[in-house]
Amino acid sequence: MRIKDWYRENKKHFNSSELNFIFKSFGIDSLVFLSRGGNHLLDKKQAEKLDKIKADRLKGVPLALSLEREEFFGFTFKVNKDTLIPRPETELLTEAAKALISKNSLKKILDLCCGCGNIGISLDKLITAELNIYLTDLSSKSLALARENAVDLGSKVKIVNSDLLSGFKEDSFDLIITNPPYVESEKIKDSLAYEPKLALDGGKEGLNLIEKIIVQAYRYLEDRGFLIMEFGYGQKKRVENIIYKNGQYIIKTWIKDYSNIWRGVILQKNNA
Ligand SMILES: C[S@@+](CC[C@H](N)C(=O)[O-])C[C@H]1O[C@@H](n2cnc3c(N)ncnc32)[C@H](O)[C@@H]1O
């Protein structure tokens, strides 16, 4: 089969950036493909893989899982059913961390709840200064994937298995950045059901892990250290209440996602 025949038959199932991503994963540059008229012949394995991608799409399987990869900050991360697929809004949190690290010359960084390692590894690749970056997660399968991604992307991050911060010494970090599980348990359905519950489930209101992190993190931060945290739609007010109740942080900035919705916060440990 020629690639253009597959394209003609199946383009209605995908948008153009997804088609680019699919062809890229086959090592086919879509511009070259178009300029040559798509006469590239698919071998049997490639044709089977493309058919599986289409069958997955019809079942509602996320494309990143069919391709076992996702782009984050222009880097390609391996993903699989054992880990969360990185989301675009998390790039905004990572961007904020990058600016904060540069402005304050932060050195010792923890990517807490790291999944496939997208936040910590991207920071390591994007910042030229010498950093000491740790990645941690409760899931050993996620950590195995993070390790593979670090090797593939040439990053020297350190990887530690820990239940939240329990595996670290107190007063250790200049910055803790985290995208913890924060989905309300009953909302884990449809396409979310393809991702691990451990990566998504934040309990009845989605705030179980968020609250634990706010309560614990300041002990693991250096004086005036920072905590950057992502949270879900509609959770800002309740996150704010947890921060005030805890009383150990100054709120520096709230972060919006691409749809202009509040999705993250930058806190600073209050040593006063
Ligand atoms: C929302 S995912 C985030 C993954 C990745 N950082 C990202 O932004 O795409 C949350 C991660 O938290 C991990 N996790 C859940 N409970 C944890 C715990 N008690 N301690 C450490 N990690 C935990 C999950 O295994 C999952 O990898």
The ligand as an ORCA input file, in Angstrom:
! r2SCAN-3c Opt
* xyz 0 1
  C      -0.707     13.617     37.013
  S       0.621     12.443     36.916
  C       1.928     13.547     36.433
  C       2.993     12.930     35.566
  C       3.965     13.935     34.952
  N       4.653     14.706     35.970
  C       3.269     14.886     33.992
  O       3.206     16.078     34.280
  O       2.783     14.455     32.938
  C       0.878     12.148     38.623
  C       1.979     11.184     39.010
  O       1.959     11.064     40.443
  C       2.352      9.756     40.798
  N       1.913      9.504     42.188
  C       0.682      9.199     42.644
  N       0.689      9.079     43.994
  C       1.973      9.333     44.406
  C       2.618      9.363     45.673
  N       1.942      9.115     46.795
  N       3.945      9.653     45.720
  C       4.626      9.914     44.566
  N       4.075      9.885     43.334
  C       2.754      9.605     43.245
  C       1.704      8.887     39.745
  O       2.340      7.636     39.655
  C       1.872      9.755     38.486
  O       3.046      9.415     37.798
*
